[in-house]
Amino acid sequence: MIINMTQENKIKEVLTRGVENIYPNKEALESVLKSGQKIKLYNGIDPTGPTLHLGHLVQMMKLKQFQDLGHKIIILIGDFTAQIGDPTDKSAVRKKLTHEQVMKNCQGYKEQIGKVLDLDKIEFRYNSEWLGKLSFADVIELSSNFTAQQTLARDMFKKRIEAEKDLYLHEFLYPMMQAYDSVYLDVDLEIGGNDQMFNMLAGRTLMKKVKNKEKYVMTTKLLEDTGGVKMGKTENNMVALNEKPDQMFGQIMAWSDELILPGFELLTDLKIEKIDNPRNDKAKLAKAIIERFYSKEEADQAEKEFEKIFKDKDKPTKIPIAKVARGDYKIVDLLFQIGLASSKGEAIRLIEQGGVKINDQKIDDIHQIMVVKDKMIIQVGKRKFIQIKI
């Protein structure tokens, strides 16, 4: 098959941009793509939270490149595996979720994914369809394809053992379940973050043993902060894809300058090779992301609001309103009630860090009693405001 330069450049881009590793190697997958063969690939998402975040966008941008080349995309919702919990990079066992909780979490996923990918050309699957039907005999048979040494070689398991922390048998089985996903779907390629390498390679091993077929694995670079910590829900540093534009803009503007170039590479289809002006380039990155999930107008407005709050030291044009009954409130209880703190513990921490103001006056006493008044403005940090309505 003759490949024109545009197609060749697209293949080069899909194999290099934001890519950490390709197994067995880049040349093998490149040969398949240049042959004109249309492959079937997937990315799995365990719905452990109620929204996707920028870490998921990294995978979606890579899937979009493959979709633009005409390949078949499967989004696998891990409604079964999410109930068990992926132990990857976890220093302690995950909290178990019910199937009802898991399905509630993923209700908005398709809409968010549809901002990046063509939903008409995607197949959505749920792994409870097959994992939920495996008998105990089936599980024993599947587990015979893996050794205890392979599993114990994982860094986080080694660290837990050294720290004398519990390591549960069901955590050993997670990579096997993800591996079976690949076999059941009979895919040619799996895409995931570099932290998922062990799980994805387990699928490659199982595919060879069960179907004598090669399954390619592509790991993408991780969106990490300057301390090497992955940006995501578990680390409490994620930027949710359903975040309001002004909040999303402010969160990205708070990133260190070192995240600007990786941000462009992993989260956009824009090309930028060097930083000319960190502030302006970071704003360009934030607006590019917001435009994808909202609109150019809302991205421009988010930038204006940011300037108003941070540069001009003014308040937002529109401040959310919280209705509160007249009376006296402990400041900690009030912050939690109106949603400016996710817990009373967080409210205490915010006050102790000097991040709470009422009508521009800093609050430093966690035991303070507030007499709520109509149109009182409560501020947490630099970006969160609530106006009280009695």
Secondary structure, DSSP 4 states (H G I P E B T S, - for coil): ----HHHHHHHHHHHHTTEEEEES-HHHHHHHHHTTPPPEEEEEE---SSS-BHHHHHHHHHHHHHHHTT-EEEEEE-TTHHHH---TT-SSPPPP--HHHHHHHGGGHHHHHTTTS-GGGEEEEETHHHHTT--HHHHHHHHTTS-HHHHHTSHHHHHHHHTT----HHHHHHHHHHHHHHHHHT-SEEEEEGGGHHHHHHHHHHHHHHH----EEEEEPP-B-TTSPBPSTTTT---BTTS-HHHHHHHHHTS-GGGHHHHHHHH-S----S-S-HHHHHHHHHHHHHHHHS-HHHHHHHHHHHIIIIIS----SS--EEE--SSEEEHHHHHHHTTSSSSHHHHHHHHHTT-EEETTEEP--TT-EEE--TT-EEEETTTEEEEEE-
